[in-house]
C-alpha cells in the first residue's frame, strides 16, 4: 500500500486532522502542504528516541486505545516512523538483592520481547547495533528497533554488567528512572505510599562513584549516554564527565511546565554547548500549564477522593498504588480533566523553545509511548507524519526537519560509537 494512502487511512481516525485548506495564493502545480510533508517525511530517517517495551500477555495501563503497543511495527509503518529506541526499563524496586534480581529478570524478559518482535517476519523489523546497520535497514524499508536501557537498579552495584547489555545490543543508556539508585539521584525521588514520605531530594549529590564509573564505561563501550530522569545535579555532572555528547531521550522544558523531570534552562544550555540532543515528548503530564495556582489544590482533592496521599508529586505516577480498577480509572480520568485539553501545538511549543534557545541541531523527538504518553494528533506511531506537518507550518526547512526527526540522533550515535568526542 502506498505511503500517501496509508496516511489517508491513518488521518481519517485522527481527532485533529492536520490536512490544510489549499491557499488561494498557491501557485499552479506547487505542492500542497500535505504533499510537501509526505515527501519530506518519506525522505527523512525518522527516529523516536524512547518508548517502553510491552511484554506479550502483560499489557501496561497505557498501551494504545486498541490495547496494543503504540509503537508496534504496523503503526510505525503506517506513520512512516523508521526507528524507535525500545527501552529496557524498570521502575522502582527494593534496593536489595531480591530487588536487583527481580529488576534484572524483568530486563531480560523485555530484551527477549523485542527479539521475538524482530524475529517475526511479518513485522519486517531488525535490531540495529550501529549507525550503518540502521541506515541499511532504512534503505531496505525495514523498521528498526534500537535497544535502550533505563535504570541501573538492573545492575545492582555491578558496573561490569553494562558489558553484558552492550553485548546484547543495547546502545542507549540512562542511569535512573523514578527513585534514586546506587549510581545516581533521580529527578523524581521515590514516594512511599505506606509512610507518606519521599526520599530526600538528593542522596549522592548527583552521581555516586558507581555512577561516575558507569558513565566512563558507557563512553568506553561506545554507547549513547541518556540523561533523562536524572536530577539536575546529576545531569550537569554527567555532561561534564562524558567524553561524548549526551542525549535526553524524552524530556521537555521546565520553564514552560514546572515538573521536576523536565529540563531547566541551565541543563538545556549545557546540552547544547556540548553537542547533545534533547528529544521532546507528547506526554500530557509534562506539557500542561503548571502556572495555574488552583491546580495543586484541585489535584489534592482528586487524590483524597481516590484514597491516596495528597503530597504525591507526580500527576500520572500513582496508578500502581490504586488497587481497585474502577477507582484507578476514575482517578486518572479526573487528573486528565485537571490537566485539560492539550494538542500537538503544546508539544511543538516545547520543541520551538529548545530550538530557538540552543539551535535546531540539538532537538529531536522521543515519545515515551507505552508509558502514559500521547496527545490528540500524536497518539501513537501511526500519526508521526503530523509532527512533520506541524514543523512545516512553523517554518522549519526540510534540512531542519530531517535533523529533528533523526539526523541529530545519528550524529550523536556516530560520535559516541567512534569516540569522536564533543567537537566533531
C-alpha positions in Angstrom: 0.0 0.0 0.0 1.4 3.4 -0.9 2.6 5.8 1.7 0.1 8.5 0.8 -2.8 6.0 1.0 -1.5 4.8 4.4 -1.5 8.3 5.7 -5.0 8.9 4.3 -6.4 5.9 6.2 -4.5 7.0 9.3 -5.6 10.6 9.2 -9.2 9.7 8.9 -9.2 8.5 12.5 -7.2 11.5 13.8 -9.0 13.6 16.4 -7.4 16.7 15.0 -6.8 16.4 11.2 -3.9 18.4 10.0 -4.6 18.5 6.3 -4.6 22.2 5.3 -7.1 24.0 3.3 -5.5 24.9 0.0 -4.5 28.6 0.0 -5.9 30.6 -2.9 -2.4 32.2 -3.3 -0.9 28.8 -4.1 0.8 28.8 -7.5 -0.3 26.3 -10.1 1.5 22.9 -9.8 3.0 24.0 -6.5 2.9 21.1 -3.9 0.4 21.4 -1.2 1.5 21.4 2.4 0.5 17.8 2.8 2.3 16.8 -0.4 5.5 18.6 0.9 5.1 16.9 4.3 4.7 13.4 2.8 7.8 13.9 0.6 10.0 15.2 3.4 8.7 12.6 5.9 9.5 9.8 3.4 12.9 11.1 2.7 13.9 11.6 6.3 15.2 8.8 8.6 12.6 9.2 11.4 13.6 8.1 14.9 11.7 8.1 18.1 14.3 8.2 20.8 12.3 6.5 23.6 9.4 4.1 24.0 8.7 1.4 26.6 8.7 -2.3 25.8 5.4 -4.1 26.1 5.7 -7.7 27.3 3.3 -10.0 25.3 0.4 -11.1 27.5 1.1 -8.4 30.1 0.0 -5.1 28.6 0.6 -1.9 30.7 -2.1 0.5 31.8 -1.1 2.8 29.0 -1.0 0.9 25.7 -2.9 2.3 22.8 -6.7 2.6 22.7 -6.8 -0.7 20.8 -4.9 -2.4 23.6 -1.8 -2.8 21.6 1.6 -1.2 21.7 1.7 2.4 20.5 4.9 1.7 18.5 4.2 -1.8 17.1 5.7 -2.2 13.7 2.4 -1.9 11.9 1.8 1.5 13.4 5.4 2.5 12.7 4.9 1.6 9.0 1.6 3.3 8.8 3.0 6.6 10.1 6.3 6.4 8.3 8.3 6.1 11.6 11.5 4.3 10.6 13.1 3.6 14.0 12.3 3.6 17.7 14.5 3.1 20.8 12.9 0.4 22.7 13.9 0.9 26.3 14.7 -2.0 28.6 13.4 0.0 31.6 12.3 -0.9 35.1 10.5 1.2 37.7 11.0 1.3 41.5 12.0 -1.9 43.2 13.7 -2.6 46.6 17.4 -1.8 46.6 18.4 -5.2 47.9 19.5 -8.4 46.3 15.9 -9.5 45.8 15.1 -6.2 44.1 18.2 -6.3 41.9 17.4 -9.9 40.9 13.8 -9.0 40.0 14.9 -6.0 38.0 17.5 -8.0 36.1 14.9 -10.7 35.3 12.4 -8.1 34.1 15.1 -6.5 31.9 15.9 -9.9 30.3 12.2 -10.5 29.7 11.9 -7.2 27.9 15.0 -7.9 25.8 13.5 -11.2 24.8 10.2 -9.5 23.9 12.0 -7.2 21.4 14.0 -10.1 19.9 10.7 -12.0 19.4 9.2 -9.0 17.7 12.1 -8.7 15.3 12.2 -12.4 14.6 8.6 -12.4 13.3 8.9 -11.9 9.5 5.5 -10.3 9.3 6.9 -7.3 11.3 9.7 -6.6 8.8 11.9 -5.3 11.6 15.5 -5.6 12.7 17.6 -4.6 15.7 20.5 -2.5 14.5 23.6 -2.2 16.7 25.4 0.5 14.6 24.6 3.6 12.5 25.5 1.7 9.4 23.0 -1.1 10.2 20.3 1.5 10.9 21.0 3.2 7.6 20.9 -0.2 5.8 17.5 -1.0 7.5 16.1 2.3 6.3 17.4 1.7 2.8 15.7 -1.7 2.6 12.4 -0.5 4.1 12.7 -2.3 7.4 11.5 -1.0 10.7 14.4 -0.6 13.2 14.1 -1.4 16.9 17.1 0.2 18.6 17.7 -1.2 22.1 17.9 1.2 25.1 18.4 0.8 28.8 16.9 2.7 31.7 17.6 2.4 35.4 20.9 1.0 36.8 18.9 -0.7 39.5 19.0 -3.5 37.0 22.8 -3.7 37.6 22.6 -3.7 41.4 26.1 -2.5 42.1 27.9 -4.2 39.2 29.2 -1.7 36.7 30.7 -4.5 34.7 27.2 -5.8 33.9 26.9 -2.9 31.4 29.2 -5.1 29.2 26.5 -7.7 29.1 23.8 -5.4 27.9 26.1 -3.8 25.3 26.9 -7.3 24.0 23.1 -7.9 23.9 22.8 -5.0 21.5 21.8 -2.1 23.9 23.2 1.2 22.6 21.4 3.9 24.7 21.9 4.0 28.4 20.1 6.0 31.2 21.1 5.7 34.8 17.8 6.3 36.6 14.1 6.1 36.4 11.8 7.0 39.3 13.7 6.9 42.6 17.4 7.2 43.5 19.6 4.1 43.0 23.2 3.2 43.9 24.5 5.0 40.8 22.7 8.4 40.7 20.0 10.7 42.0 16.7 10.8 40.2 14.7 13.9 39.2 11.7 12.1 40.9 12.5 11.0 44.4 10.6 7.9 45.3 7.4 8.2 47.3 6.4 5.6 49.9 2.6 5.3 50.0 2.7 3.5 53.3 4.6 6.1 55.2 3.6 9.1 53.1 7.2 10.2 52.8 9.5 11.0 49.9 13.2 10.1 49.5 15.4 13.1 50.1 15.9 15.3 47.0 19.5 14.1 46.8 21.2 11.0 48.1 24.5 11.2 46.3 24.7 14.9 45.4 24.3 13.8 41.8 26.4 10.8 40.8 27.9 8.3 43.2 31.3 6.7 42.5 29.4 3.9 40.8 27.7 6.4 38.6 31.0 8.0 37.6 32.3 4.6 36.7 29.2 3.8 34.7 29.5 6.9 32.5 33.1 6.1 31.8 32.2 2.5 31.0 29.4 3.6 28.6 31.8 6.0 26.9 34.4 3.3 26.6 31.9 0.9 25.0 30.7 3.5 22.5 27.2 3.7 23.9 25.0 6.8 24.0 24.5 8.4 27.4 20.9 9.4 28.2 20.3 11.9 30.9 16.5 11.8 31.0 15.1 11.3 34.6 18.4 12.3 36.3 18.4 15.0 38.9 19.6 18.4 37.8 22.9 18.0 39.7 23.5 14.5 38.3 22.7 15.7 34.7 25.2 18.6 34.9 27.8 16.2 36.3 27.2 13.6 33.6 27.5 16.3 30.9 30.9 17.4 32.3 32.1 13.9 32.7 31.0 12.3 29.4 33.6 12.3 26.6 30.8 12.2 24.0 27.7 14.4 23.6 24.7 13.1 25.6 21.0 12.9 24.8 17.8 13.4 26.7 15.7 10.7 25.2 12.3 12.1 26.4 12.4 15.4 28.3 10.5 18.7 28.0 11.1 22.3 29.2 10.8 23.1 32.8 10.5 26.8 32.2 7.2 26.1 30.4 6.0 23.2 32.6 7.4 23.1 36.1 7.7 19.4 36.5 10.8 18.0 38.2 11.8 15.7 35.4 11.7 18.4 32.8 14.9 20.2 32.0 15.9 23.6 33.4 17.4 26.3 31.1 20.9 25.6 32.6 20.6 21.9 31.7 19.3 22.8 28.2 22.1 25.2 27.6 24.9 22.8 28.7 23.5 20.0 26.5 23.6 22.4 23.5 27.0 23.7 24.3 28.4 20.1 24.4 26.7 18.9 21.2 23.9 16.9 22.7 20.3 16.5 21.7 17.0 16.9 23.7 14.1 14.8 22.5 10.7 16.2 23.2 7.8 14.0 24.3 4.0 14.3 23.7 3.4 13.4 27.4 0.4 15.4 28.7 1.7 15.3 32.3 4.8 17.2 31.2 3.1 19.6 28.8 0.3 21.2 30.9 0.2 24.7 32.2 1.8 24.3 35.6 1.4 28.0 36.4 -2.3 27.6 37.3 -2.4 28.3 41.1 -5.6 26.3 41.5 -4.1 23.1 40.0 -2.4 21.9 43.2 -5.4 22.3 45.4 -7.6 20.6 42.8 -5.2 17.7 42.4 -5.0 17.2 46.2 -8.8 16.9 46.2 -8.7 14.2 43.5 -6.1 12.3 45.5 -8.2 12.4 48.6 -11.2 11.1 46.6 -9.0 8.2 45.4 -7.7 7.5 48.9 -4.1 8.3 48.1 -1.6 10.7 49.8 -2.2 14.3 49.0 1.5 15.2 48.9 2.4 12.9 46.0 4.3 14.9 43.4 3.6 13.5 40.0 0.1 13.6 38.4 0.3 10.4 36.4 2.6 8.3 38.6 0.4 6.9 41.3 -1.6 4.4 39.3 0.2 1.3 40.7 -0.8 2.1 44.2 -4.5 2.1 43.5 -5.7 -1.5 43.5 -9.3 -1.0 42.7 -9.5 -0.7 38.8 -12.6 1.5 38.9 -11.0 3.8 41.4 -7.9 3.9 39.4 -9.7 4.7 36.2 -11.7 7.4 37.9 -8.5 8.9 39.4 -6.7 9.0 36.0 -9.8 10.5 34.3 -10.0 13.2 37.0 -6.3 14.1 36.7 -6.6 14.3 32.9 -9.5 16.6 33.3 -7.5 18.9 35.6 -4.6 19.0 33.1 -7.1 20.0 30.5 -7.1 19.7 26.7 -3.7 19.6 25.0 -2.7 19.4 21.4 0.3 18.8 19.1 1.0 22.5 19.3 1.7 22.3 23.0 4.4 19.7 22.3 5.8 21.7 19.4 5.9 24.8 21.6 8.4 22.9 23.8 10.4 21.9 20.7 10.4 25.5 19.5 11.7 26.7 22.8 14.7 24.4 22.7 15.4 25.0 19.0 15.3 28.8 19.5 17.4 28.6 22.6 20.2 26.3 21.6 19.7 25.6 17.9 17.9 23.1 15.7 20.9 20.8 15.8 20.1 19.9 19.4 16.4 18.9 19.4 14.6 15.7 18.4 11.5 13.5 19.1 11.2 11.0 21.9 7.7 10.0 22.7 7.7 7.8 25.9 4.9 5.8 24.2 3.6 2.9 26.2 4.1 4.7 29.4 1.3 7.3 29.5 2.3 9.4 26.6 0.1 10.6 23.7 -1.9 13.7 22.8 -4.6 14.4 20.1 -2.8 14.3 16.8 0.1 12.1 18.1 -1.5 9.2 20.0 0.8 6.6 18.5 3.4 6.0 15.8 0.8 5.9 13.1 0.4 9.7 13.5 4.1 10.6 13.2 3.5 12.5 9.9 1.5 15.1 11.9 4.8 16.2 13.5 6.3 16.9 10.1 3.2 18.8 9.1 3.4 20.9 12.2 7.1 21.6 11.8 6.5 22.8 8.2 3.7 25.1 9.4 6.1 26.6 11.9 8.7 27.4 9.3 11.2 24.6 9.7 13.1 23.8 6.5 13.4 20.3 5.0 17.0 20.1 6.4 15.8 21.2 9.8 13.1 18.6 9.9 15.5 15.8 8.9 17.8 16.8 11.7 14.9 16.9 14.2 13.5 13.5 13.1 16.7 11.6 13.2 19.8 13.4 11.9 20.7 14.8 15.3 20.4 11.4 17.0 22.5 9.8 14.3 25.2 12.4 14.8 25.5 11.7 18.5 25.4 8.0 17.9 28.3 8.3 15.5 30.3 10.5 17.9 29.7 8.1 20.8 30.4 4.9 18.8 33.6 6.2 17.2 34.9 8.0 20.3 34.9 11.3 18.4 34.2 13.5 21.5 32.0 16.6 21.5 33.7 18.8 18.9 33.4 16.6 15.8 
